[in-house]
Amino acid sequence: MSDYPEDLKYSVDHEWVREGNETTVRVGVTAYATEQLGDIVYVSLPAVGDAVAAGDACGELESTKSVSDVLSPVAGTVSAVNPLLEGSPETVNSDPYGDGWLYELEIDEDADLDDLLDADGYADQVGS
């Protein structure tokens, strides 16, 4: 049993994906990533309507330690961004799997969520 929510899929780049419906997913970063980054002080997100490819940088998380790219775990078109993060970027640290989500995607028809890791696979990757 891992410490990561079982209902999510994970990328090797520390992003998570939660399926909303058949065509929409919500994307965020894992608790492991926020621990590595430290206190997040600024979040830059893609614009609604932006097309992103799997593995592409589509935003940034700026912390007291560093700046890290947000890489899209799947291909699609940005359909929403989290408005809460503009005024409260620290929400990514305090609630990474809830209110700290980053953006939502209308996933491409050929996007395959099965290419992502399950919770146990991700836990194995980060060594927890």
Residue pairs with C-beta under 8 A, 6 or more apart in sequence:
1 120
2 119
2 120
2 122
2 123
2 128
3 31
3 123
3 128
4 10
4 16
4 30
4 31
4 119
4 122
4 123
5 16
5 97
5 119
6 118
6 119
7 18
8 16
8 17
8 18
8 97
8 119
9 16
9 17
9 19
9 73
9 113
9 116
9 117
9 118
10 16
10 17
10 30
10 73
10 116
10 117
10 118
10 119
10 121
10 122
10 125
11 17
11 71
11 73
11 116
11 117
12 117
12 125
13 55
13 71
13 73
14 29
14 30
14 32
14 33
14 36
14 126
15 27
15 28
15 29
15 30
15 33
15 70
15 71
15 72
15 73
16 27
16 28
16 29
16 30
16 73
16 96
16 97
17 25
17 26
17 27
17 73
17 74
17 113
17 116
18 25
18 26
18 28
18 101
19 25
19 113
20 26
20 104
23 106
23 107
24 79
24 104
24 105
24 106
24 107
25 74
25 76
25 104
25 105
25 107
25 113
26 101
26 103
26 104
27 72
27 73
27 101
27 102
27 103
27 104
27 105
28 92
28 96
28 97
28 100
28 101
28 102
29 61
29 70
29 92
29 96
29 100
29 102
30 96
30 122
30 126
31 96
31 97
32 126
32 128
33 68
33 96
34 40
34 92
34 93
34 96
34 100
37 61
37 63
37 65
37 66
37 68
38 63
38 64
38 65
38 66
39 63
39 64
39 90
39 93
40 61
40 62
40 63
40 89
40 90
40 92
40 93
41 62
41 63
41 64
41 89
41 90
42 60
42 61
42 62
42 89
43 59
43 60
43 61
43 62
43 85
43 86
43 89
43 92
43 102
44 59
44 60
44 61
44 62
45 58
45 59
45 70
45 81
45 82
45 85
45 102
45 103
46 52
46 58
46 59
46 78
46 81
46 103
47 78
47 81
48 78
48 79
48 80
48 81
49 77
49 78
50 58
50 77
50 78
51 75
51 76
51 77
51 78
52 58
52 72
52 75
52 76
52 77
52 78
52 105
53 72
53 75
54 72
54 73
54 74
54 75
54 111
54 115
55 71
55 72
56 71
56 72
57 69
57 70
57 71
58 70
58 71
58 72
58 78
58 103
59 69
59 70
59 102
59 103
60 67
60 68
60 69
60 70
61 67
61 68
61 70
61 89
61 92
62 68
62 89
70 102
72 105
73 116
74 105
74 107
74 108
74 111
74 112
74 113
74 116
75 107
75 108
75 110
75 111
76 105
76 106
76 107
76 108
76 111
77 105
77 106
77 108
78 103
78 104
78 105
79 104
79 105
79 106
80 103
80 104
81 102
81 103
81 104
82 99
82 100
82 101
82 102
82 103
84 91
84 99
85 91
85 92
85 100
85 102
91 99
91 100
92 100
92 102
93 100
94 100
107 113
117 125
